[in-house]
Amino acid sequence: MRRNMTIAPHPLDEAIRLTPIDTNRFAGHTSPAYWGQVAPFGGVTAATILNAALLRPERLGDPLTLTVNYAGPIRPGPFEVETRLMRTNRSTQHWAVQLVQGEAREVMISAIVVFAVRRPTWSRTEARMPDVPAAAACPTAPRGRDMAWLERYDLRPVRGRLMQPNPDSITHGWIADHPARALDFPALASICDAFFPRLFLLRPTPTPIGTVSLNVYFHVDSATLALQGSAPVLGVAEGQVYNAGFFDQHGQLWGEGGVLLATTHQIVWYKE
Amino acid sequence: MRRNMTIAPHPLDEAIRLTPIDTNRFAGHTSPAYWGQVAPFGGVTAATILNAALLRPERLGDPLTLTVNYAGPIRPGPFEVETRLMRTNRSTQHWAVQLVQGEAREVMISAIVVFAVRRPTWSRTEARMPDVPAAAACPTAPRGRDMAWLERYDLRPVRGRLMQPNPDSITHGWIADHPARALDFPALASICDAFFPRLFLLRPTPTPIGTVSLNVYFHVDSATLALQGSAPVLGVAEGQVYNAGFFDQHGQLWGEGGVLLATTHQIVWYKE
């Protein structure tokens, strides 16, 4: 589209942009557009990690798994992403990725990424997409003013009320990049961290929290993902246990035509 | 107990035994007692990875997360486990761990482990343990003869029939080390990989499969885990999607008194 040729790049593309330093290393910079409470939104950091591996020319196939461990709070400013190819097989390829900052090369993120070549097989989606109204019929939630990254998503909650007591932590809601952007693997990885923290659905009390580890399984190849365009995805999420300072949550991201694009899990530290 | 002082060590302890080489490296050896189809049982490999980090004196608190990526099939014989401390915070500690083999130090396993100090907080278990008969009332399944590791577990299926068509992939079943052994974090990690592959519950057709990535979230500290003793745990597992060569599965491991000890996820390659 002509219009896209003249406007500024999407803020997500700016936020995850990396410049090669040498074969293994890339330079990046935090983006105010995706800032969180004390560090960048974890989703955009996951997208940056994935982007680094995607930029390596040796990359095999499409992303299959992404595990991002948040070791320390990334400071505003420049950072480096180091990628290390551990092994390439016929169908899978394993990478170790780190994000470091400062003279001391302090490790802020420790991650592993697996790429895979998909082949036609017997296939079935066992999980069921919830029966919800179309995104167009659901009002957009007022955007959060306390964290910049909340303005980068169009969130349309369907089930579950944030910071109010709920009978359970299950939520259904439509989500899309704002402004709209065609969905790709980095954008999908980022959305995997955009679920409301489950703790705040069960106990509506503000308390410090922070994701310790985020895990994403991608279930489609890039050709299938491209069919999604910029249509919103349906997010489904739930927690299982909140115990002694850590809770978990798992989620599904459903695309057009009821395709399960990704499943995700994370474990989150909370204070009290 | 005097008796334990004179008998041979438990086969799990033999299988995960590591000898320090230097500060970061340990020497180990594959165990015929936990051999699988073409490589060691993935659970015992996960337990070995965790054991390496547990053996490091700098270790902080108890295991919180374990992500094990199976990069290549471990060959029978010796291996080395390399541990690297990435970062220590007040409540969490991040490690990178690799298992390598041979002169070329070929990477067979790439893993990350997080330890954490737990503190008393508001806590709740949202997931519900299924209402099933006590383990003592459930017959032990005949042990598999085709893979040694299947003889290392006492499996008591309650719901779901392997290699028969089922309406869904949900299984409930009791599991314990065989012979009995007090449950600790390595044993719990190993059990996280002992669920039947979900594919074989939906499609009872033998086909080559292999775990690509296993993720474990531990939800209790070592004092709570110690209360379990050698009692069986209840495993609950389900798959979500089987597509183009890869399927996922997630599971829960419930301990005595309905305590959710761990949750686990994995993504598995399958051939056709």
Interface residues (C-beta under 8 A of the other chain):
Chain A: L64 T65 T67 N69 A71 G72 M86 R87 N89 S91 T92 H94 A96 Q98 E106 V107 S110 A111 I112 V114 A116 V117 R118 R119 P120 T121 W122 S123 R124 T125 E126 A127 D168 S169 R198 L202 R203 V212 S213 N215 Y217 H219 V220 D221 E238 G239 Q240 V241 Y242 N243 A244 G245 F246 D248 H250 Q252 L260 T263 H265 I267 W269 Y270 K271 E272
Chain B: L64 T65 T67 N69 A71 G72 M86 R87 N89 S91 T92 H94 A96 Q98 E106 V107 S110 A111 I112 V114 A116 V117 R118 R119 P120 T121 W122 S123 R124 T125 E126 A127 D168 S169 R198 L202 R203 V212 S213 N215 Y217 H219 V220 D221 E238 G239 Q240 V241 Y242 N243 A244 G245 F246 D248 H250 Q252 L260 T263 H265 I267 W269 Y270 K271 E272
